[in-house]
Amino acid sequence: MDTTLQDPLVGQVLDGRYRVDARIAVGGMATVYRAVDTRLDRVLALKVMHPALAADVSFVERFIREAKSVARLSHPNVVGVFDQGADGQYVYLAMEYVAGCTLRDVLRDRGALRPRAALDILEPVLAALGAAHRAGFVHRDMKPENVLIGDDGRVKVADFGLVRAVDTVTNTTGAVLGTVSYLAPEQIESGTADPRVDVYACGVVLYEMLTGAKPHSGDSPAQVLYQHLNEDVPPPSASVPGLPVELDEVVASATARHPDVRPYDAVALLGQVRAARAALTDAQLDAVPPGARPEDAGDRDISDDRTSVIPRALRTRGVQLPLPADDRDPQAELHRTSRFETPPPPPARSRGRRPRRGMLAVAAAVLLVLGLGAGVWYINSGQFTKVPPLLAKTQAQAKERLSRAGLDLGHVKRAYSDTAKRGTVIDSDPRSGARIRDNGSVDLTVSLGPETVRVPAVEGMPRAKAERTLKDAGLEPGMVSQDFSDDVPRGSVISTDPESGTTRRSGSAIALTVSRGSAVDVPDVTGETEEQAIADLQDAGLKAEIATEQVFSDQDKGSVAQQSPVGGKTLAEGDTVELTISKGPVMVDVPDVVGLSVADAHRKLEAKGFQVEDDRGLLGLFGDTVKKQSVSAGDQAPKGSTITIQIR
């Protein structure tokens, strides 16, 4: 049923200018229509706010902010905004109309993409976001639905409805905006957003293009949000064996849970992507991932499957990805991902009149050729058919398709898959599109869904053995932290997170807490002889290491002048304390201050680094001249020691 017939705006002219022809999509905030600008006679997309929201001033301001934000971004990879206005209860944006499909359509119909196609899509997306970031804006809702691929192969970023200036984005007043599968951890925890949240989302989109599945999944949005906060995005090569490590590194960099580790904006990430592409060979770029589906896969009706800017009635198999390596336009490298070439029409063939006398001979020759051709055709092709597309179909649907093609269902085996839904076909033998004799049979591999494993008990194992045990169980060793333990030997595992016995998806990372051994309080050994200090540290369960250099200090020569760490700190049993041995105090010549005034004597002695003490006695209470000094002039005394002067 055509739902556009029930829409009161279809057929109307808004603001005396925009004739609404058809409804494209309905969102939570607005409805998008295909319309015609009657003044300029051009097709455009008209985004009209729901009348119920138009009464809310904050919604209207946000709606208008989208128009102003995008209008400032004059970039070939950003969907342009032509006009903004209101007609009674209808507040609208007049936007560029892009005929084609979305990246979501491509992923739905193709599954995983070849690395070259994924990078050909990602680069113009990053170019668009880079322009936004350098202009001071953040998109905050990057996802495949907002990446448009036009019929001409041009890639554009749409729906800047969540955009805000970087210096004004601090939180979302309690509401986390964006789609949960692509939210950065800081958006979830505090609602803060800067260009690095778009970088995170692009990393997730790249992972999805390379593997055909999102990195985090769950039965509820809360589970997905929890994984964003507590689990790293796995490397794509874990799902697509043989994927180059350079692509793993790009995904890991973009999806780092701490924003400071990510590239600071889309321009920086674009540089990493280009460097990764340059390091890959043509064979690596064009490798077909296991999760890919043939271009003709999927014969479902998607006429009602629409996006916020363009109709999706166009099948995604019409989008030829990636762009051929040859014949590239350097100026348009970031603006398109494919070419659409129409094969030239066959040259016209002129026909002359044949003489009637040879018609019978010609007819006989034609019949002979047709007969021979039919025989050759039957031998080479007539007795063969092609295996129909079966990937992502249920076993019953696959059997029906095989039956319609005149083929039988052969052996069915089942295997785990991190990307395919349980009960759907993940492989066939022969593969879809392959030639097979009529009445032949096709074997299927049906998904059991993601493989789940129990976290093995590795407590008490040495770290290396525990990591091997996790890998043997189908899990990955995760972050390692250390803690003191009186019961677990140094270097062995105290606990895991999640704990042993917990069920986790195959390939999940398991955090380990490794024992540092028993906690030991470091004794203070400064001032002790070297031999005594070493003995005291050994008695405490620690090791001593003597520094190569000695220092002057107040301590006696040969005793401990310094230790690191200092006494009172806590170390693990067996740790090392560094000791610095004293060279004794610095000896300084004592100046002659007899006969000087008290003030001059103080200045002269203190300039040499001595402490000065006055001895006035009974007769020197009112005197001001130095009669005697405790260390004779010309003798040496330790720097910092005290010189006593008698006053008369």
N, C-alpha and C positions, 0 to 999 in steps of 0.2 A: 504494500500500500504506500502511496506517495504521501508522506507526512507533510510535505510542503504545502499541499492543498489546504491544510488546516491552519496554516500560519496566516494571521491577519495582515502581515506586512508584505507578503508575496503579491506582486502586482501593483503595489503602491509606489508613489514617488516621494522620497524623503527630501525635505528642505527644497522642494521645487527643482531638484537636480538629479537625484540618484534613483533610478527605477530598479526596484527589487525584483529579480527574476526567479531566484530559487534559494532555498535554504541549504546551506552546506553543513553546518554543525551547530550543536547546542552545548555550551559549557556552563559551569557554575556561575559565571559572572556575566556572560554575554552570549548572543547568538550571532553566527557568521552567515552572511548571505552572499550569493553571487549577484552583482548588480551592474548597471550600465550608467556611466556618467553621461547624461544627455547633452551636456554642454560640449564635452570633448569627444564624445562618441567612443568611449573606451570601456572595456570590461575591467572591473575591479572587485575587491572583496570589501564588504561592508560589515563592520563589527558593531553590533547594536547592543548596548547594555540592557539587561532585563529591566522593564519598567518598575518592578518592585524595588530594585536597588537604586534606581535613579533618584529616589527621594532621599537617599542617604548621602549627605554631603561628602563624607570621607571616601565612599566608593566612587563618587563622581570625580573627586580630586585625583584619586589613584588612576582612574580611567584616562583622565586628561594627561596625567603625568606620563602615561605610556606613549601618548601621541607626541608630546614634547621631547621625551627621551629619544625615541626612535627617529624622530625628524632630525635630531642633531647628528645621528649616525649616518652620514652619507657614505655608504659602503656597499659594493656590489653583492656582498654575501649576507646582507641584512634586508629583510622584507621591509620595503619602504612604506611610509605613511604619507598620504597625499593631503588629507584634510581632516578636520575635526569639527563637530558642530552638534546642534540639538534641534529637534523638530517636535515641539510639544513634549510629550513624555519620553521621547526616544532620544537618547544621547548616543552618538555614533562616531566611529573612526572610518575613514575611507582609506583602504590599504591596497597595496599591490596585489594583484591576483596571480598566483603561481599555479599553472596547470601541471600536474605531475603526481607525485606521491611523497610519502614521508619515509624517513629511515626506518620507522617502525614497520611499515609495509614491507620494506626490503628484508628486514630481519625475520618477519613472520613468514614470508614466502621462500626466502633463500636459506635461512638458518645462518650458520657462521659464514663470514666472508673471507675471501683471500686477503692476505696482508696488504697487497697493493690496493685493492678496492677500499679496505678499511682506512688506509692512510689517505687515499684520494678524497674520501669524504671528510676525514677529521681535519685535514689541513685548512680547507676553506672555512670550516666551523671555527677553528682557532683564530683564523685571520679576522673573522667577524667579531668574535669575543675580544680579541686583542684591541680592535678599534674601539670597542665599548669601554674596555678597561682603561685605555690610555685617555679616553674622553671623560673618565671619572664615573663610570657606571658598572653595575654588577647585574647579570641576568637573573641568577638565583633559581632558575627552573630549567636547567639544561637537561634534555632527555631526547630519545629518538623521535618522539612525537613532534618536537619542535625543530627538527632538522628536515627541511623540505628539499626534494630533488625534482627539479623541473624537467619537462619534456626535452629541453635542450641540454640537459646534463648539469645545469648550474645548481650549486648548493647554496641554500639560504637558511639563515637562522630566524625563526619566527617567535612570536609571543613574548615580547618584552614587557608583558603586563606586570611582572613582579620586579621590574628594574627600579633601582634607586641609586642616588648618588653615593659614591663610596664613603665620603666624609659624613654622610647622614645615616648610614646603616649601622645601627648599634644593636637593635633587637627588633622583634616583630610583635612587641606588646602582647606576648603570651601565645601567639599563634605561629607555629612553625610552617612557613610556606615552602612549596616545592613538592616534588614527588619523592616518597620515602626511599625508593630504590637508589636515588641519586643524591641524597642529602649528605653533606659533609658532617663529620662528628660535631664540629663547633656549632653548626646550625641546629642540631638536635639538642645539644646541652644548654646553650644559652641564646640561640636565635641570632647570634652575630653572623655577619656576612661581609666578606671582602672578595676581591677577585679570585682568591684561592679556593672558594667554594665552587666556582665555575670550573676551575682546574680539576678539582676532585670529581665533579660530575662528568667531565670529559674523559677522565681516566676510566670511570665506570662504563661509559658509552663505548670506549675503545675495547675494553674487556669483552663487552657484549658483542661487538662486531666480530671480534676474533674467535669467540667461542660459541656464539649463538645463544648464550644464557646470561642472566644477571649473576654477579658474584655472590650476592646474599639473597637467600630466600627463606620463607617461613609461612606458617599458617595464618599469621596475622601481621599487620603493620608493626606492632610492638616488637615482634621477634626480629624483624628486619632492622628496626632501629637499634635494637640491642647489639646485633652483629656489627653494624656500622661503628658502634662505640667501642666494642671489645674485640673484634676480630679484624685482622688485616685482609685486604683483598688478595685472594690467592693469585699466583702467577698464571697467566693464560696457558702456559705450556703444560700445566698440570692437567688441563682438560684437552688440550690439543698437542699431543706429543710431537716433538720436532719443531715446534714454533721457536724462532730465533730468540736468544736471550736478550737481544737488544729491545725487543718488544716487551718482554717481561720487565725490563728495567724502566721503560717509559711508563707502563701501568703502575709499577711500584712507586715511582717518583710522584706521579700525579695523584695517587690515592693514599699517600701517607696519612696516617690518622692525625698526626700533629701538623698543623698548617705551616709551621716554620720550616718543615722539611720539604714541602712541595715547592715547585716553581712559583715565583711571586705573582705571575699573571699568565694569561693565555699566550702572550708573545714569547715569554720564556719557554713555555711548554712547546710552542711551535718550533722553536730552535732545537729542542731535544728530539722532536719527532723527525725533523729533517735530517738531523745527524744520524738517527737510527735508520732511516730509509737509505741514506748514503752507504751505510755499512752492510746492507743486505744485497745479496745477489738476485738476479732475475728469477732464478729457480726458487729462492726463498720467498720472494714477493708474490709469485704466482702459484705457490703450493696450495692445493685444494684441501681445506680442513675436513676432518671426519664428519663434523656436524653440518656440512654444507648440503643443500638440496639442489637438484637440477633446476635450471632456470625456468623450465616449463612445469615445475612442480606446483601443485595447488590449483585445482580448477574450481574453487569455491566462488560463490557470488559475493563480491565485496562492494557492490554498488552502494550499500548503505554504510559502508565503513569510511568515515570521513574525518577530516582534521579541522583545526581551527581556522585555516586559511585557504586550503585547496581541497577539491573533491578527490577522492581516492579511487574513483571508478576505473582509472587507468591501471592495468595490471603492472605490478612491479617487474615482471619479467621483460617489460619493454624498456627498462632502464638497464643499459649495457654497462656493467661495471666490471673492471675498472677501465679508465681511459687508456687506450693503447699507448704504448711507450713512444711510438713514433708520431710524427706530425703534431707535436704539442705546440700550442701557442704560448710562449713564455709569459706574455702579459696576462694570459687568462688561466695560468696554471692553478691558481687558488679558487677560480670561480666556476669550474665545472668538473665533473667526474666522468663524463662519457660523451660520445658522439652518436648522433642518430643519422645514419647515412641511408638515403633511399637509393636502392640499386637503380642504375640507369635503365630506361625502358629498352626492350630489345629492338634492334634496328628494324625498320620497316623493310619488308621483303616484297619486291615487285614480282608480279605474276604475269607471265605472258600466255598467250593463247596456245594451247597444244593442238596440233593437227589431229583430227578425229581418227586418222588412219592408225595411229599408234595407241589409242585408248585401251584397247583390249590387252595389248602387251603390257602397258603400264599397270593396268589393274591387276593382272596376274603377278607382276613383279611385286606390287604392293602387298598383295595377299601372302606371297611367299615370305617377304620380309617380316610381315606381322606375325606369321606363324613361327618363323625362326626366333623373332624377338620374344614372343610369348614363351617359347620353350626355354630360352636363355633366362628370361625373367623368373620363370618358375624355379629353375635350377638354382639361381643365385639369390633370389629374394622371395619368390612367391610362396615358398614353403616355410618362410620365416615371418616372425612378427617381432615387435619391440616390447620389452617389459615396461608396463605403464608405471607412472610415478607412484611410489608406495610409502616413501618416508613420511613419518608423522601421522600416518593413518592407523586406525585400530586394526587388530587382526581381522575382524569381520569385514571392515571396509576394504582392506587389502585383498581378502579372498574374493569379494564381489568384483573388484576391479580386474583381478586376474581372470575370473570367469568370463567377464565381458570381453576380454582380450583373447579368449580361447585357450587360456593356460590353466594349469592346475596348481593348487597349493601343495608344496612339498613339505620338507621337514621344518618344524618350527623350534627354534632354540631361544633361550632367554638369557639376557645379560644385563648387568647394571649399567646405568647411564646417569651422569650428573646433569645432562641437559635435556633429555627426552622424557616426556611424561610417561608414567607407568602404563603399560598396555599398548604403547604405540610402537610402530616399526622403526627401528634405527638402522637396519641394513637388510639387503636382499642379495641373493646369489642365484642368477646373475643380477647385476646392478640395474637400476632403472635406466631405460634407454638402450640397453644392450639387445642385440639380436638373439632370438631363441626360436627353435623350431615350433611350429604349430603343435598344440596339445602337449608342449613341454611343461615341466614343473619348476616352480621357483621356491627356493628355501628362504625363510624369513628369520630375522633376529628381532625379538620383541623386547622392549625395555622393561626391566624390573624396577625402574626408578633409581634414585640415588642410593648407592650402597652405604649402609650405616654399619659402623663397627663399635665395639665396646673398647673404651680406653683401658689398656692393660695395666696391671699393677706393677709399677716400676720402682716403688718406694724401696730404698735401701740399695738399689743397684748403682754402680758407678755411672757417671753421666754418659760416657760413650756407649756403654751397654744399653742404658735406658733409651737413648736416641735410636739405636739400632732396633730395639724391640718395638718402638713406636712406628718406625718405618715398615717393619715386617708386618705390623697390624694394619697398614694402610693409612697411617696418620703421619703428620709432619711435626718434628720438634719445633716448638715456638720460642718465645722469649725466655731467657734464663736469668733468674735472680738468685741471690745468695743470702743465707741466713745462718745464724749460729744454731748448733744442736749438740746436746750432750749425748744423744743416743745414736745419731747417724754419723758414720765416719766422714771425714773430710773428703769432698769431691763426689759424694754419693747423693742420690735424690731423696729429699725430705718429703715432697708432695708434688702433685700435679694439679693444674687447673685447665679443664674440669677434672674432678677427682676420678680415680680409677673406678671402673664399673659403669661410668656414664656412657650413654650411647651418643655417638657423634657421626656426622657425615664423613665418608671417606675423603682423605686429603686435608681434613681440618688440622689446624695448628694446636698443639698442646703445650702450654707453658710449664716450665720446670722450676722448682725451687731446690737449689743444691746446697748441701751443708758446707759451711766454712769450718766445721769442727767446734769444739767447746770454746766458750768465751773465756778469755783470760784478761785480768786487770794488769796493766803494765806497771811494774814497780819503778820507783824513782831511784836511779842509780847515779845521779850526778854527784860528784865529789868523791865517789869510790874509786879505788884503784881499778885499772883495766881488768885484772884477773878477778877481783871480787865482783865487779859489775857483770862480767860474763857468767860467773857462777850463779849469781842471783837470778839472772834472766833464764838460765837453763833450768833452775829449780822451779820457775814459774811456768815452764813449758814453752818458752820462747827461744829464738835463736838470736845471737848477737853478730853484728857486722861492724867492723872498725872502719871509719872513714879514712880515706887516704891522706887527707890534709888535717893538720893540727892547728889549734887556734890559741892565742893568748887569752887568758881568763883569770878570774880571781881564784880559781881552783889551783891546787898544787900541781906542779909539773908531773905528768904521767897519770893523773887522775882524769875522770870523765868530766869534760866541760859541758857537753850538750848531749841530748838523746832525742831521737825522733822515731816514733811519737813520744811525747812527754809522759811522765808518770801520771797514772790515773785514767788514761785512755783504755779502751777495750779492743783487744785483738783476738784472733782465733789462735788456738793452740798450734804451735809450729810456725807462726808468723815471725818476721825478723824485725828487730829493733836496731837502728843504726846509732853507733856511739862515736862521738868526736872527742879525741883526747886533748887535754890541755898542755900547752907549751909553758904554762906558768904565767905569772903576771908580767907585764911590760915594765922594765926597770928604767927609771928616769933620774938624771942628775938633779940633786937638790940645790937650788940657788941660795946665795947668801942674802939673808934678810935682816941680820943683826944691825941695829942702828936705824932701821927704817921706821917710818910711822906704821901703826897697826893697819891702816887702810892700804898703804903701799905694799906691805908684806902679804896681805891677803891677795891682792891682785897678782903679785909676782908668783906666789906659790900656786894659786888656782890656775894661772895660765899654763903651768906645767902639768896640770891634771891632778893636783893633790887636794885633799880636804884639809882645812885649817881649823885648829882649835886654840882658843885663847886661854892662857894661864896668868891671871892677874895677881893672885895671892892677896895678902893684906896690904902690901906696899904699892901694888900696882893698880889699885882701884881707880886712881885718877890719872894714871900715866898714859902716855901715847907713843912710847918708843920701845922697840923690840930689844930686850936685853939678851935673850938666848933662844936657840931653836933646838928641837928634840933630835933632829938629824943634822949632822954637821954639813956645812956647805961643801960641795964637791963630792960628797958620798952619793950613792944611789939608793932609791927606795921604789917600791912597786907603785906604778901609776894607779891613782885612785886611793892610795893609802893616806893616813892622817898625819900631818906635821903639827906638833904643838909648839907654840911660841910663848915665851915668858915676857911679860910687859912690866916696865918700871915707870 
